Structure formats: C-alpha cells, structure tokens
C-alpha cells in the first residue's frame, strides 16, 4: 500500500472558546497580548483547563503519582489495531457490561477502541444536552474492558466525559478502573469527532499538548483510512 491509498481524517475538534464542556470545566479564554495593527505581530494568551475539548486522560488524572502525559513515548500515541464500536445508549444512561459483551471478539485484538454514541450532531445543535445528558461508562463497564481486552491500550469516546455526567457520583470511578494500577499507561480520549465514515480505519495517532507537570491535556487526533 502506498501513501496515495491512504486518507487522513480528523478525529478531534479544534479547541473552541464556546464549545460545550462538562459543568465542572470552565470556559477557555483567548485574549490578545499583541496585535498586528498595534505591535506588528500577533501574540495571544490562552487560558484553558487541561480537560477541555478533545483531550486525553493519562493516569495522573485520577491516580496520585500516576503517569503524566509527558512521560509517554511518541510510539505510545500510535495505534494500528483500531476498532469502532457503535453503542445505542439513551441519554444519561450508563454503559453496562452486557452492552459490551456482543463486541468481545472484536475487542480481543484491538489496541484502541473508539466508542461512538452518535453524539456529534447533538454537540453541534444541542450543546446543553451534550454537556449534561450524554451517556457514559460506569466502574463496572470500565472494569469489563480491563478484564476482557488484553491488548487494549486506549479508548476514545464522542461524549464529553468517560463518566456519565448525569450520574457522576457513581460513574467517575470509571476513570480509576481504566487508569489505576502500578505503572498503568492506559489512555482515555474524550470528546472525539467520530462522525466520518471510519469503516476502513487502520491507524489512529494522538498528538497531545506536552506541558511539563500537566496530568493530561488537549490533543489533536488523526485517523488513517484506506
């Protein structure tokens, strides 16, 4: 296969000041420090929470002394055995292990699983519903992934959080189930763009912001399809 046979797809959104986000995450701020008109060059200041927009969670997000995003090698952000899993889950509902069982064989050899709830259009047209009512994983379904998917190194989702925000008190622990453990280097990519035709997806590459001392961070994600 030569490069002309491959196509690139954005699997992430540009970071938007007015984009929907979980209630606990403040809006980004973008201000001008210098402008072309006044200073002959433009420089801007951006203030943004590390878990804003399309972003990747590393273990340090929920685990004391867990691996930070800057501690990964570039190779750990490349995935060559991706699978797309379409989950038809109602608003504000929690993914259960039984919802994952039909995909056991598909997930067996995958190194990254992209769970598509079909929320891209909701993100665009009903941002409050996206922020507050999206489905998500709970601790039990996250544990199922760790227990039954031996080659899985990451998951991605097209909702704002791995946890179901409407039931955050009982689902935030989903992060811990995926990211805990001595030396764990699992990754969770939240708020992905997964609406394109990805049937022939063969590779996923993540490019996170690398800021020393930051637990996780916004990222760009590219998919390669053939």
Secondary structure, 3 states (H helix, E strand, C coil): CCHHHCEEEECCCCCCCCCCCCCCCCCCEEEEEECHHHHCCCEEEEECCCCCCCEEECHHHCCCCCCCHHHCCHHHHEECCEEEEECCCCCCCEECHHHHHCCHHHHCCCCEEEEECCCHHHHHHCHHHHHHHCCEECHHHHHHHHHHCCCCCEEEECCCCCECHHHHHHHCHHHHHHHCCCCCCCEEEECCCCCCCCCCEEEEEEEECCCCCCCCEEEEEEEEEC
